[in-house]
Amino acid sequence: MPHPFHNMLLLEDAVRINGPAAFNIMLKPAGSLCNLDCLYCYYLDKAEIYGGLEPRMTEEMLEDVIREYIAANDVPEVTFNWHGGEPLVLGLDFYRKALELEKKYAADKTVHNTIQTNGTLLDAQWADFFRDNGFLVGISLDGPRDIHDKYRKDKGGAPTFDRVLRGLQYLRERDVQFNTLSTVNKASEGRGQEVYHFLKSVGSRYMQFMPVVEHVKYPLDAHGKPRKSARPFIVDPATEGAQLAFWSVSSQGFGQFMCDIFDVWVRNDVGRYYVGLFDAALANWCGVMPGTCVYGRTCGGNSVIEHNGDLYPCDHFVYPKYLLGNIREQTIRCMMESPTQVRFGIDKRNTLPSKCFRCKYLFACNGECPKHRFNKSENGDTGLNALCEGYYKFYDHVAPYMEIMKGLLENGQPPAYVIPWARMRRP
């Protein structure tokens, strides 16, 4: 049965579509190329799309992308989000050239740069470059040694924890702005406060926690049987024979993980340390757009350009069936404003199961990321988020504090004033 709201277009959609063009694009100049072999990495397998070759963006393509991206945005500030794989494998000269081209095409716009790295290739030269050119660096660090090394190993199967901390130390010594990105996986369950205290101890003041829920298929042996000893392929959940990966966090486990961190944060760290989910929750409580598409009503404003100029609607939907086109054939703006991309964005809201529309926390969750919406609700509706119970647990837990912080903001006071009140409440 077709979803009753599948073709619905709201006034807010029309305003966005007809307003000034403004969107973010994640650039993958090295595609899925990486020096690590993280078991849960959903991007390593994208090499198959491009024939298994080591992808590298050419200087000609780099110039095309930079010129097109700056021109496509009608806003005064544009941010280049360099991602991977591992973007540092391309070397410093690649990014020196990128900065040169940004200045060439910036015109009257201000250009910012962020880069997401696994940290193992960072050294003094990289850190100096990032500091001198105002890069915000995201570094992937899952937590203490045993949690981080559980699934984040190099191509030879060796642990990476010490190399990441060494890279992080270069950033700290040179006052480079950085945040941490930590996956929440099976190894993280029950250890939220430990992970949070660890990240604080290594100097992280801005933290993002990303739940890992993936589906896999194992390669087949000569007899057509799955080789469970081999690295599984991460696949679209709709793929025939796909099964939930064993490293995936459970719904309740993720919810409890975030509740445990929140209990420490709200009693001690509001206004001093920042957690992406908490910021987004408070924004939605206040009726303000959250800073991430994950918790927005719609998506489609954060796309991906591969090393060869292919444009996809989202980092989590880099599959051939979602390809929007290539910048050699169409402009970035044309593809970002295409009916296909518009539909992709509003489908986040319009394909929610009826259970979500009855939920008192829909305004805060908005169904979360479509990549996780592969479960069925009790009445058989498709598209229920696999982490639904965990998110409900989290929002139910933080609701009283969010109401207090909302009230503080409405009265011109900082949210940190919630701390004394929080300390009087039982966790």
Secondary structure, 3 states (H helix, E strand, C coil): CCCCCCCCCCHHHHHHHHCCCCCEEEECCCCCCCCECCCCCCCHHHHHHHCCCCCCCCHHHHHHHHHHHHHHCCCCEEEEEECCCCHHHHCHHHHHHHHHHHHHHCCCCEEEEEEEECCCCCCHHHHHHHHHCCCEEEEECCCCHHHHHHHCEECCCCECHHHHHHHHHHHHHCCCCEEEEEEECHHHCCCHHHHHHHHHHCCCCEEEEEECCCEEECCECCCCCECCCCCCEEECCCCCCCEECCCCCCHHHHHHHHHHHHHHHHHHCECCEEEHHHHHHHHHHCCCCCCCHHHCCCCCCEEEECCCCEEECCHHHCCHHHCCEECCCCCHHHHHCCHHHHHHHHHHHHCCCHHHHCCCCHHHHCCCCHHHCCEECCCCCEEECCCHHHHHHHHHHHHHHHHHHHHHHHCCCCHHHHHHHHHHCCC
